[in-house]
Structure formats: structure tokens, C-alpha cells
């Protein structure tokens, strides 16, 4: 309407009598072109109700509210005065809350999307957050992270995108204050201001200066120091504006997911073991067409992921999602389900969430093309996540404040532990026990990366998980799917280095510095060595000061060689994982340790390696390793050294198990023996009882050398461990 009262035209609605507050808010929501709202009957509204009214109707920042005044409908002074009064009252509530608050529900969860490469994982993530289907979507390199927010019983998701690091404490406190205020008014609108204040304090976990007596995993440390407020008055006034308040109202009863979309190619599997955590929900994605056409290979991939999740997050719920519903007949769903039930059952994988409400399936069928089944997956993920204890549990607000301070320098990719301790002291986090617990929570939620398996790794906290994954994936990647820019590689003269990396799994320091642009090269090399993704390669010498590293994940299976032939005149033992499983990444890490130890032994020859075979020399002693299904076969040429290298390899597996597999590996030991002229395998206990030579020959000088007990290798520095062998 063009009223003629102003110098420009606008679309608007004049409310001549005060309608309900909900109706006014509906007017704004239902009229996207609405620019101006005239409200001549609001001057006598109670201050708290006016606060609700203004915040509900001002969610659209392009809208203007015109209120009555002395000179017609342009009284900005009156509006500013009312807003100022409300702001002062709200600031008082925020200050009281921050001054006494000890714990707060944070409502966060990590959602991990896993499965075979090209199964539709990234397309599923796009579907979940409401993005359109992209037929040209490229395969994920390493892992990709997104954030989304969802409401209980709503089913609507949307990606959270922001160029500025979110301030977690402000958002959490604002939600708590608004939630408590809403609850307080609903209970008794006529209550006095003092009663409201007490009610507010009790509802959000405040009890004077004393720690709230509630059960939980985060009962540690002091309750806070009233003399050291978490926020200064000027910070409160700057951060708690009407936009934050409006967002807090809109985001009541919401949960924030950090979505980790893991690359599905086998080359990444050794990498993924580092990032599977307890506090989350898992989604295992598979292509239903592959199950129908060739079930065995697809089921093997699914078996790997089911076992991986079970090992790293035994209690985390897991949904199985089948893609390409648009490409199969409805009658084939039961065929797919029949194949999956051979693999999945409640006793073996109790954490799997069945699709039992409508279809009575073990999985959830979806189409990323037409979005069929997507809402059902969203709602089930919401339902499952909101039930998780860690989502609803209150955590110390000091921890959230400390996290905000860790992220203050947005250009920093990591921070040292000594600096975390300094920041912690400013908010009364003084014990290392509490700092460790705090960082473990943030790590499990996927907000930071903090490895603790060795003192060196424990000393560094990665603030940007995506930065770390991108860096590691510059080295560990699928040559055919994830190509480099050939022209740039050629222009810098590194073609030979790239060829050597993909053909021999040997990467040069020059190439690493190029990929990582000379930034944090030392940190990333050290991290990859200590997580057993690479090892020093000292067998080709140095060229112009250039050093080299072995990347076992890049090794190929060599064909038409005698490498896979059964060795003769050697002594063999077997680490047999068939009673459980042998994860991809264990053999590669064992190769890393063997190559690193070989490089430390004078006179060692250049190892001979492929994807499932390793022939390595420790000085003049030759030892062979072979992965054959779910067992690792060890062959030793010299009987005098057999017991030493059996013990050494056992210690290496103990370290791999404790440092990267959450001590979830289980194996049995067998030893090859000549029984009545026939070669047969004897289990560990019988071999030891028989003092089977050369493994348990008590006269052997090397019986105990190199055999380090499993309890002694846990959290041991890599160099210290290698020196102990």
C-alpha cells in the first residue's frame, strides 16, 4: 500500500486493534514481501510481553515495526527506549546466570557416514541437509565435514554455514536463559521478579556458589569462581543482542550435528581408524543394486564397517541406509534384506537400528534422486540422537568458555597443550585430569582432534579437523579417482616424485613440502609417523638433502611374482584373527614398524614390499610377513633368531592395538611344526608346553629379547618403543 505518509512506497499491514501475538507473528511468516508493520495498540503492553512480541516479529531483519508516538507513527525514540529497557532487564538475567551457572546441556552430536566408495554417501549428506542432487558429485577425498541443526520431532535439517567461528558459550547461555524464562512465565505469569530469578537459577543448574549435585560423567574440578566471571559486562552487552536472543528462541529444543562423510575407497581405511569416536551416531551406506547383482563383495565392505564401528564405538547406534531406491523394484527390498540379515543380527551387532515401524527391514531404503525415504532417515536419526546420554548431559560452562578461547585465533590450525593449560587456568580449570576429560569430550564430538596414544601426540590439539584430514589426504589418496593437477606438478618439476609415490609408495620430503605449502610440514610428518601411517625410508640414500618416507597404504598387489609362494626352509608362525577379524590398516602399520626398526639396524637390505607381503631385513636377519585373509603369517629364516622376532612382532601388534585400534584386536597364535613327517599347526599353549623349537626353546639366547609386554607398550613414545626392541 502507498499511504502517502512516507516518501517511498512499501508493502505493509495496519493493525488497528491488537491481535494475538501469535497472529502477528504469523502475519510476518506468511507474508514474505511484508516490509512494515504498524501497531497502534501496543503502548500499554507489559514489558516482558512486549519483549516476546518484538523478538517474535523481528526475526525477519528486513522488517520495520512502527509504533505510536507524539508525532504520528514514527516514534523511534519510544521504540529505542522500550528496547533499551528490555535489553537491560535481559542483560541482568544473563549476568546473574553467567555468574552462577556451573553446567549446561549442549545438545551436540557427531554423525558419521561410512560405507563403500561410490555408494552414495556424499549424496545422502546433501539430501539430509536439503541440498539438491548433484549427478556430477566427486568422490570424497579422506573425509568431508558439515554442520547441521535439527529440531526434536521436526525432521527439518539445514546446513550451518558461517565464515566466522561460532562463539559457543554465548549461544549456549542465551538458549538456557530464554528456555528458563519461557518455562518460568508458563508456570506463573504473575510471579514476582525475585521469584522468577530464583526459578531461572534452579532450572538451568545454578545453586549459589555451590556445585549442583547431579549425576554425570563431568563431575570434576571446581564449580567456578564468582570473582572470575566467564564474561565481562562489555562482552555481554556486545554479544547478547536481539539477533542472538531471536536465534535462541528459534533454536529451543534443537540439536547440532557435525557430519563426517568418510571417503569409501580402501586406501583411506587405515586413516579412518583415527577418527571413529564413541560420542556419535553412525550411518552405514550401501548401494542396493550391488547387493542384488553381486552381494559377496558389497557384504565384505559392510562387514568391515560394522566391525570397525563395533570396535571403536561399541555402544554407538548405527543405521544402515540403502541407496538407489529409484532404480529397483519394491519387491526387491526383501531380497536385499535377506542378504543383509545373513550378516547383521541382534546378538552380533546389537547397535544396529532396525527399520521395523513400517517396512520391517534391517535397513532404510532411500533415493537421493527423488528424496524418497530421506525424511524417514532424518526422523530416525533425530530420534536416536536425542536419546543419547551425551547429548542431554550437562557439561561445565568453563569447558565451553575454554573452547571459545582456543578458537579465538581463527588462523590457527592447532594449539599446544601448554597453551590449553594456560587458557584453562583463566577459567579455573587447573587439573590435568579435567583438561584431559574436556579435550576427550570435544574430540569425541568431532569438534577438535586430540590423539593421546603418545606423549608427542598428546602435546598437540588440532583445532580444524578438516584441515588435518585434507593435509593427510594430500598423501593418502586414490590415484585413479583423486588426481593432482598435472600441469602444476610438471611446472614445479615434481613429476618423478609423484610417480615414485604412486608406484613404489615412497614419498619425498620435497613433495610433502609442495603439497602442504611448507606450512606445518614438521607437525604433519610427525603425526603421520606416530599414528603409523608412514615411516622413515632410509634405503635409497638422500638426494640433495631430500629425505623419503614409506606410505604402506599406497602399496599395490604385485602380480606374476614368486612373492606369494610358500617359503621353504623357514620357520613359520601365524597371528590368526579369524575368530574376530583383521581390520584393513593393521598389516600396513605392522609394515611401518618393521621398516622403521630395519632402518635402525646396521647392514639391513632394502625391504621388498607389496600390499600383502613384506620381506624385511634386521641387519643380516631376514623376516617375511604375509597377510592372508584374516591371518598374518611370519617366516624367519634363522632358527636362532625365531623366538626374538616372534616376540618383537607380538610387541608391535600390542602397540598397534593400543595406539590405533582401541585395544579391540583379538588373535590366536599358531606355530608350524613337523608332526610325524607332516607339516601342521600347533596352538600357542600346546607349543609352549611342548617347548616347541625354535620358538620356545629355553636354550635360545634370544628367547625374551624384543618381546615387550603389552602393558608396557601402551602410550609409549614411538622412538622409545623402537629402541626397546
C-alpha positions in Angstrom: 0.0 0.0 0.0 1.2 3.5 -0.8 -0.1 5.5 2.2 1.4 8.8 1.2 2.7 9.3 4.7 6.3 8.5 3.7 8.4 9.4 0.7 8.5 5.8 -0.6 6.1 3.0 -1.3 6.0 -0.1 0.8 4.1 -3.2 1.4 2.5 -3.3 4.8 -0.3 -4.2 7.1 -2.0 -1.8 9.6 -3.3 -3.4 12.7 -6.0 -1.2 14.1 -6.7 -3.3 17.1 -4.2 -5.6 18.9 -4.5 -9.1 17.7 -2.9 -12.0 19.4 0.8 -12.1 19.5 0.8 -15.4 17.6 -1.4 -13.9 14.9 1.0 -11.0 14.5 4.0 -13.4 14.2 2.0 -15.5 11.6 1.5 -12.3 9.5 5.2 -11.9 9.3 5.9 -15.5 8.5 3.1 -15.8 5.9 3.8 -12.6 4.0 7.3 -12.7 2.6 7.0 -9.3 1.0 5.9 -7.6 4.2 8.3 -4.7 5.0 6.5 -2.6 7.6 4.1 -3.4 10.4 2.1 -0.6 12.1 1.0 -1.5 15.6 -1.0 1.4 17.2 -2.2 -0.6 20.2 0.9 -1.8 21.8 1.9 1.1 24.0 0.5 -0.4 27.2 1.9 -3.9 26.7 3.6 -5.3 29.8 7.4 -5.1 29.3 8.0 -8.8 29.2 5.2 -9.5 26.8 6.5 -6.6 24.6 9.9 -8.3 24.7 8.4 -11.5 23.4 6.3 -9.7 20.8 9.3 -7.7 19.4 11.6 -10.7 19.2 9.0 -12.9 17.6 8.1 -10.3 15.0 11.6 -9.0 14.3 13.1 -12.4 13.2 12.9 -11.0 9.7 15.7 -8.4 9.8 14.4 -6.6 6.7 11.1 -5.7 8.5 10.4 -2.5 10.4 8.0 -2.1 13.3 6.2 1.3 13.5 4.9 2.2 17.0 2.7 5.1 18.2 4.3 8.3 19.4 3.7 12.0 19.9 4.2 12.8 16.2 2.3 10.0 14.4 3.8 6.6 13.6 7.5 7.4 13.6 8.4 7.3 17.3 11.8 5.7 17.1 12.7 7.2 20.5 9.9 5.4 22.1 10.9 2.1 20.4 14.5 2.6 21.3 13.6 3.3 25.0 11.4 0.2 25.2 14.1 -1.9 23.6 16.7 -0.5 25.9 14.6 -1.3 28.9 14.1 -4.9 27.7 17.8 -5.2 26.9 18.8 -4.0 30.4 16.5 -6.5 32.0 17.7 -9.3 29.8 21.3 -8.4 30.4 20.7 -8.6 34.2 19.3 -12.1 33.8 22.3 -13.1 31.6 24.8 -11.6 34.2 23.1 -13.4 37.0 23.1 -16.7 35.1 26.7 -16.5 34.0 27.8 -15.5 37.5 26.3 -18.6 39.0 26.0 -21.1 36.2 28.0 -24.3 36.5 26.7 -26.7 33.9 24.5 -26.6 30.8 23.1 -29.0 28.3 25.0 -28.6 25.0 22.9 -30.7 22.6 25.6 -31.7 20.2 26.3 -35.0 18.3 28.7 -36.3 15.7 27.1 -38.1 12.7 29.5 -40.4 10.9 28.6 -41.5 7.4 30.6 -44.6 6.3 30.5 -47.2 3.6 31.9 -48.4 0.3 33.2 -45.9 -2.3 30.6 -44.6 -4.7 27.7 -45.9 -2.6 26.1 -42.5 -2.4 27.4 -41.3 1.0 28.0 -37.7 -0.1 24.7 -37.6 -2.0 23.0 -38.8 1.2 24.5 -35.9 3.2 23.3 -33.4 0.6 19.8 -34.9 0.8 19.8 -34.8 4.6 20.7 -31.1 4.7 18.3 -30.2 2.0 20.7 -29.6 -0.9 19.8 -30.6 -4.4 21.0 -33.8 -6.1 24.3 -33.4 -8.0 24.9 -36.1 -10.6 28.5 -34.9 -11.0 29.4 -35.1 -7.4 33.1 -36.0 -7.0 34.3 -38.8 -4.7 35.2 -37.7 -1.2 38.9 -37.4 -0.5 39.6 -38.5 3.0 36.6 -37.1 4.8 34.3 -34.1 4.5 32.7 -32.2 7.4 29.4 -30.3 7.5 27.3 -28.9 10.3 23.5 -29.1 10.5 20.9 -28.2 13.1 17.7 -30.2 13.7 14.7 -29.8 16.0 13.1 -32.6 18.0 10.1 -34.1 16.2 10.6 -31.7 13.3 12.5 -33.6 10.7 13.8 -30.4 9.0 17.6 -30.1 8.6 19.7 -27.4 7.2 23.4 -26.9 6.7 25.0 -24.3 9.1 27.4 -22.2 7.1 29.4 -19.4 8.6 32.7 -17.7 7.7 33.2 -16.7 11.3 33.9 -19.1 14.2 30.9 -19.5 16.3 31.1 -18.4 20.0 29.8 -21.4 21.7 29.3 -20.0 25.2 27.2 -17.0 24.2 24.9 -19.2 22.2 24.6 -21.9 24.9 23.9 -19.3 27.7 21.4 -17.4 25.6 19.4 -20.6 24.9 19.5 -21.5 28.6 18.3 -18.1 29.7 15.5 -17.9 27.1 14.4 -21.5 27.8 14.3 -20.9 31.5 12.4 -17.6 31.0 9.8 -19.3 28.8 9.3 -22.0 31.3 9.1 -19.6 34.2 6.4 -17.5 32.5 4.4 -20.5 31.5 4.4 -21.7 35.1 3.3 -18.5 36.7 2.9 -15.2 34.8 2.1 -13.4 38.0 5.2 -14.3 39.8 7.4 -11.6 41.2 10.8 -10.6 39.7 12.7 -12.2 42.5 10.7 -15.4 42.3 11.4 -15.5 38.6 15.1 -15.1 39.2 15.2 -18.0 41.7 13.2 -20.1 39.3 15.5 -19.3 36.5 18.6 -20.2 38.5 17.2 -23.6 39.6 16.0 -24.5 36.1 19.4 -24.1 34.5 21.5 -25.8 37.2 22.5 -22.9 39.5 22.7 -23.1 43.2 24.5 -20.1 44.6 28.3 -20.7 44.6 27.9 -24.4 45.3 28.3 -27.2 42.8 24.9 -28.7 41.7 24.6 -32.2 43.0 23.6 -34.1 39.9 24.9 -37.4 38.5 27.0 -37.3 35.4 30.4 -38.0 33.9 31.6 -34.5 34.2 31.7 -34.2 38.0 35.2 -32.9 38.4 37.0 -29.7 39.3 35.7 -26.6 41.0 32.3 -25.2 40.4 33.6 -21.8 39.4 34.9 -18.7 41.0 32.5 -15.8 41.4 35.5 -13.4 41.4 36.5 -14.5 37.9 33.4 -14.1 35.7 33.3 -16.0 32.4 32.2 -12.9 30.6 32.8 -9.2 31.2 29.9 -6.7 31.2 31.0 -5.2 27.9 31.2 -8.6 26.3 27.7 -9.4 27.4 26.3 -6.1 26.1 28.1 -6.7 22.7 27.2 -10.3 22.2 23.7 -10.6 23.6 21.9 -8.5 21.0 18.3 -9.0 19.7 19.6 -11.3 16.9 21.2 -13.7 19.4 18.0 -13.7 21.5 15.8 -14.3 18.5 18.1 -17.2 17.4 18.0 -18.6 20.9 14.2 -18.7 20.8 14.1 -20.2 17.4 16.6 -22.9 18.3 15.0 -24.1 21.5 15.0 -28.0 21.6 17.4 -28.2 18.7 20.4 -30.4 18.3 23.5 -29.7 16.2 25.1 -32.4 14.2 28.7 -32.4 13.0 28.5 -34.6 9.9 31.7 -36.6 9.0 31.4 -38.0 5.5 34.2 -40.6 5.2 35.8 -41.5 1.8 34.9 -45.1 1.0 38.0 -46.2 -1.0 40.2 -48.8 0.7 43.2 -46.5 0.6 41.6 -44.4 3.3 40.7 -47.2 5.7 44.0 -47.1 7.6 43.3 -43.3 8.0 39.7 -43.7 9.2 40.6 -45.7 12.3 41.9 -42.5 13.8 38.6 -40.6 13.5 35.9 -43.1 14.6 34.7 -42.0 18.0 32.3 -43.0 20.8 30.0 -40.0 21.0 28.0 -40.1 17.8 25.6 -41.9 15.6 26.8 -43.9 12.6 25.1 -44.4 9.2 26.4 -47.2 7.0 25.6 -46.6 3.4 25.4 -49.2 0.6 24.2 -49.4 -3.0 21.2 -51.7 -3.1 21.9 -52.5 -6.8 25.3 -54.0 -5.8 23.7 -56.3 -3.3 21.2 -57.6 -5.9 23.8 -58.0 -8.6 26.9 -59.2 -6.6 26.2 -59.5 -2.9 29.5 -61.0 -1.7 31.8 -58.0 -2.4 29.3 -55.5 -1.0 28.7 -57.5 2.1 32.5 -57.7 2.7 32.7 -53.9 2.7 29.7 -53.7 5.0 31.3 -56.3 7.3 34.4 -54.2 7.5 32.5 -51.1 8.6 30.2 -53.0 11.0 33.2 -54.4 12.7 35.1 -51.1 12.7 32.2 -49.3 14.4 31.8 -52.1 16.9 35.5 -51.9 17.8 35.8 -48.1 18.0 32.3 -47.2 19.3 30.7 -50.3 20.8 27.6 -48.5 22.2 27.0 -46.0 19.4 23.8 -46.6 17.4 24.1 -47.4 13.7 21.6 -47.0 10.9 22.1 -49.0 7.6 20.9 -47.0 4.6 20.4 -48.5 1.1 20.6 -46.0 -1.8 19.2 -46.0 -5.4 15.6 -46.9 -4.4 14.6 -45.3 -7.6 16.5 -48.0 -9.6 15.0 -51.1 -8.1 11.5 -52.7 -7.7 9.8 -52.5 -4.3 9.6 -56.3 -4.4 13.4 -56.5 -4.3 13.7 -54.8 -0.9 13.0 -58.1 0.8 15.8 -59.7 -1.4 18.2 -57.1 -0.2 17.0 -57.5 3.4 17.5 -61.3 3.2 21.2 -60.8 2.2 21.8 -58.3 5.0 20.3 -60.5 7.7 23.0 -63.1 6.9 25.5 -60.5 8.1 23.5 -58.5 10.7 21.9 -59.9 13.7 21.0 -58.5 17.2 23.5 -60.7 19.0 26.5 -59.9 16.9 25.7 -56.2 16.1 23.2 -55.1 18.8 23.8 -51.4 18.0 22.1 -51.6 14.6 18.8 -49.7 14.5 16.2 -51.6 12.5 13.6 -50.1 10.2 10.8 -52.0 11.9 8.0 -49.5 12.1 6.7 -49.6 8.5 8.8 -51.9 6.4 10.2 -54.4 8.9 13.7 -54.2 7.3 17.2 -54.2 8.8 17.9 -51.1 6.6 16.4 -47.8 5.4 15.9 -47.6 1.6 16.3 -44.1 0.1 16.6 -42.3 -3.2 18.9 -39.3 -3.3 17.5 -38.5 -6.7 13.8 -38.1 -5.7 14.3 -37.9 -1.9 12.1 -40.9 -1.2 12.8 -42.2 2.3 15.0 -39.2 3.3 12.5 -37.8 5.8 12.3 -41.3 7.5 16.1 -41.4 7.9 16.2 -37.8 9.2 13.5 -38.5 11.8 15.1 -41.8 12.9 18.5 -40.1 13.3 16.8 -37.3 15.3 15.0 -39.8 17.5 18.1 -41.9 18.1 20.4 -38.9 18.7 18.1 -37.1 21.1 18.1 -40.2 23.3 21.9 -40.4 23.6 23.1 -39.6 27.1 26.0 -37.4 26.0 23.6 -35.2 24.0 21.4 -34.4 27.0 24.1 -34.4 29.7 25.1 -31.1 31.2 28.7 -30.1 30.8 30.7 -27.5 32.7 30.4 -24.0 31.2 34.1 -23.4 31.9 34.8 -26.0 29.3 32.7 -24.2 26.7 34.4 -20.9 27.5 37.8 -22.6 27.2 36.9 -23.9 23.8 35.9 -20.4 22.7 39.3 -19.1 23.8 41.1 -22.0 21.9 39.3 -20.8 18.7 40.0 -17.1 19.2 42.8 -17.1 16.6 40.9 -18.3 13.6 44.0 -18.7 11.5 45.5 -21.3 13.9 45.1 -24.9 12.8 46.4 -26.4 16.1 47.4 -25.4 19.6 49.9 -26.8 22.1 48.8 -28.4 25.3 50.8 -25.9 27.4 48.7 -23.1 25.8 45.5 -25.1 26.6 46.5 -25.3 30.2 47.2 -21.6 30.3 43.7 -20.8 28.9 42.2 -23.3 31.3 43.6 -21.6 34.3 41.9 -18.4 33.4 38.5 -20.1 33.9 39.5 -22.2 36.9 40.4 -25.4 35.1 43.5 -26.3 37.0 43.9 -30.1 36.9 45.3 -32.1 34.0 42.6 -34.7 34.7 39.9 -32.2 34.0 41.7 -30.8 30.9 42.1 -34.4 29.6 38.4 -35.0 30.1 37.4 -31.8 28.5 39.5 -32.4 25.4 38.3 -36.0 25.1 34.7 -34.8 25.0 35.5 -32.2 22.3 37.4 -34.9 20.4 34.6 -37.4 20.6 32.1 -34.8 19.4 34.3 -34.2 16.3 35.0 -30.5 17.2 38.7 -31.0 17.6 41.3 -33.8 17.1 43.4 -34.8 20.1 45.3 -38.0 19.9 46.7 -39.3 23.3 48.5 -42.5 22.4 51.9 -41.0 22.8 53.3 -38.0 24.7 54.2 -36.2 21.5 50.7 -36.6 20.0 49.1 -35.6 23.4 51.0 -32.3 23.3 49.1 -31.0 20.2 45.4 -30.3 19.8 44.2 -29.9 16.3 41.6 -27.1 16.1 40.5 -27.7 12.5 39.7 -31.4 11.8 39.0 -30.7 8.1 42.4 -29.0 7.8 44.1 -32.1 9.2 42.2 -34.6 7.1 42.8 -32.5 4.0 46.5 -32.5 4.8 46.8 -36.2 5.3 44.7 -36.9 2.2 47.2 -35.0 0.1 49.4 -38.0 0.6 46.9 -40.9 1.2 44.5 -40.9 -1.8 43.3 -43.0 -4.7 45.4 -42.4 -7.7 42.6 -43.0 -10.3 39.8 -41.1 -8.5 41.6 -38.2 -6.8 44.1 -36.9 -9.3 46.5 -34.0 -8.8 46.8 -31.0 -11.1 49.3 -32.5 -13.6 50.3 -29.1 -15.1 51.1 -27.7 -11.7 53.1 -30.8 -10.8 55.0 -30.6 -14.0 55.7 -26.8 -13.7 57.4 -27.4 -10.3 59.4 -30.3 -11.6 57.9 -33.0 -9.3 56.6 -35.5 -11.8 59.1 -38.1 -10.9 58.3 -37.8 -7.2 54.6 -38.2 -7.8 55.3 -41.3 -10.0 57.5 -42.8 -7.3 54.8 -42.2 -4.7 52.1 -44.0 -6.6 54.2 -46.8 -8.0 56.5 -47.5 -5.0 54.6 -45.9 -2.1 57.7 -43.7 -1.4 57.1 -40.0 -0.9 59.8 -37.4 -0.8 60.1 -34.5 1.6 60.2 -32.1 -1.4 56.8 -33.4 -2.4 55.3 -33.1 1.1 56.5 -29.5 1.3 54.8 -28.8 -2.0 51.5 -30.4 -1.0 51.5 -28.7 2.4 52.8 -25.4 1.0 55.7 -25.5 3.5 53.3 -24.9 6.4 53.4 -27.2 9.4 55.3 -29.9 7.5 57.2 -31.0 10.6 54.0 -31.4 12.6 52.1 -33.4 9.9 55.1 -35.7 9.3 55.5 -36.3 13.0 51.8 -37.0 13.3 51.8 -39.5 10.4 54.8 -41.3 11.8 53.4 -41.6 15.3 50.0 -42.8 14.1 51.9 -45.3 11.9 50.7 -44.0 8.6 54.2 -43.5 7.3 57.8 -44.5 8.3 61.2 -43.1 7.5 62.6 -44.7 4.4 66.4 -44.7 4.7 67.3 -47.3 2.0 67.6 -45.1 -1.1 70.0 -42.6 0.4 69.4 -38.8 0.2 69.5 -36.7 -2.9 70.5 -33.1 -2.4 69.3 -33.3 1.2 65.9 -34.7 0.2 64.6 -37.4 2.6 61.9 -40.1 1.9 59.1 -41.9 3.6 57.2 -45.1 3.1 53.3 -44.9 2.8 52.1 -48.6 3.1 48.5 -47.6 2.3 49.7 -46.8 -1.2 51.3 -50.2 -1.9 49.9 -52.3 -4.7 49.3 -56.0 -5.0 52.2 -57.4 -7.2 51.1 -59.9 -9.7 53.1 -62.6 -11.5 55.8 -62.7 -8.9 57.0 -65.5 -6.6 56.4 -63.3 -3.6 53.2 -65.2 -2.7 54.7 -68.7 -3.0 55.1 -70.6 0.2 58.6 -70.1 1.5 60.8 -73.2 2.1 63.3 -74.0 4.8 61.9 -71.3 7.1 60.2 -71.3 10.5 56.6 -70.0 10.5 54.1 -68.8 13.0 50.7 -67.2 12.5 48.8 -64.4 14.2 45.3 -65.6 13.5 42.4 -63.1 13.7 39.7 -65.3 12.2 37.8 -65.7 15.4 37.2 -62.0 15.2 38.5 -60.0 12.2 41.7 -58.4 10.8 40.9 -54.7 10.0 42.4 -53.1 7.0 45.3 -50.9 8.3 46.8 -53.3 10.8 49.1 -55.0 8.4 50.2 -51.6 6.9 51.1 -50.4 10.4 53.0 -53.5 11.1 55.0 -52.9 7.9 55.6 -49.3 9.1 57.1 -50.5 12.4 59.2 -53.3 10.7 60.6 -50.8 8.2 61.4 -48.3 10.9 63.2 -50.9 13.0 65.0 -52.2 10.0 66.4 -48.8 9.2 67.9 -48.6 12.7 69.8 -51.9 12.2 73.2 -51.7 10.6 73.6 -53.7 7.4 69.8 -54.0 6.6 68.9 -54.5 3.0 66.2 -52.6 1.1 62.8 -54.2 2.1 60.7 -55.9 -0.6 57.1 -54.8 -0.3 53.7 -55.1 -1.8 50.1 -54.7 -0.5 50.0 -58.0 1.4 53.7 -59.1 1.6 56.8 -57.7 3.3 60.3 -59.1 3.2 62.4 -57.1 5.6 66.0 -57.5 7.0 67.0 -56.6 10.5 70.7 -56.4 10.0 71.5 -59.7 8.2 68.4 -61.5 9.5 65.6 -62.0 7.0 61.9 -62.0 8.2 58.9 -62.3 6.0 55.3 -61.1 6.6 52.2 -62.0 4.6 48.6 -61.1 5.1 46.4 -64.0 4.1 42.8 -63.3 4.8 42.4 -62.9 8.5 45.8 -64.0 9.4 49.4 -62.6 9.3 52.0 -65.3 8.6 55.5 -64.7 9.8 58.5 -66.6 8.4 62.0 -66.5 9.9 65.0 -67.9 8.1 67.4 -68.4 11.0 66.2 -70.7 13.8 68.5 -68.9 16.3 66.5 -65.7 15.9 63.0 -67.1 15.6 61.9 -66.5 19.2 63.3 -63.0 19.2 61.4 -61.9 16.1 58.2 -63.7 17.2 58.4 -61.7 20.4 59.2 -58.5 18.6 56.3 -58.8 16.2 53.9 -59.6 19.0 55.0 -56.4 20.8 54.4 -54.4 17.6 50.9 -55.8 17.4 50.3 -54.9 21.0 51.3 -51.3 20.2 49.2 -51.1 17.1 46.2 -52.4 19.1 46.6 -50.0 22.0 47.5 -46.9 19.9 45.1 -47.1 17.0 42.6 -49.9 17.5 41.2 -49.1 21.0 42.6 -52.5 22.1 39.9 -54.1 20.1 42.0 -56.6 18.2 41.9 -60.3 19.2 44.1 -63.0 17.8 45.3 -66.6 18.4 48.9 -67.8 17.9 49.8 -70.9 15.9 53.2 -72.4 15.2 54.1 -74.6 12.3 55.7 -77.9 13.3 56.8 -81.3 11.8 54.5 -83.9 13.3 55.2 -87.4 12.2 56.7 -86.1 9.0 53.8 -83.8 8.2 53.7 -80.0 8.5 50.9 -78.9 10.8 49.9 -76.0 13.0 50.0 -76.2 16.8 48.3 -73.6 19.1 50.3 -71.3 21.4 49.6 -73.2 24.7 50.5 -76.6 23.3 53.6 -75.3 21.6 54.7 -73.6 24.8 54.0 -76.7 26.8 56.0 -78.8 24.4 58.8 -76.2 24.3 58.5 -76.3 20.5 61.8 -75.4 18.9 62.8 -72.9 17.8 60.0 -70.7 19.2 60.1 -71.9 22.9 63.5 -73.5 23.1 64.7 -72.4 26.5 68.3 -72.8 25.4 67.8 -70.0 22.9 69.7 -66.8 23.9 67.2 -64.6 22.2 64.0 -66.0 23.8 63.0 -62.8 25.6 64.9 -60.2 23.6 62.5 -57.9 21.7 59.4 -59.3 23.5 57.9 -56.3 25.3 54.8 -56.9 27.3 51.6 -55.4 26.0 51.0 -53.3 29.1 54.4 -51.7 28.7 53.9 -50.5 25.1 50.7 -48.6 25.7 51.2 -44.8 25.3 54.9 -45.4 24.8 56.7 -42.9 22.5 57.4 -44.4 19.1 61.2 -43.9 19.3 61.4 -45.2 22.8 59.4 -48.3 21.7 61.7 -48.9 18.7 64.8 -48.6 20.9 63.3 -51.2 23.3 63.0 -53.9 20.6 
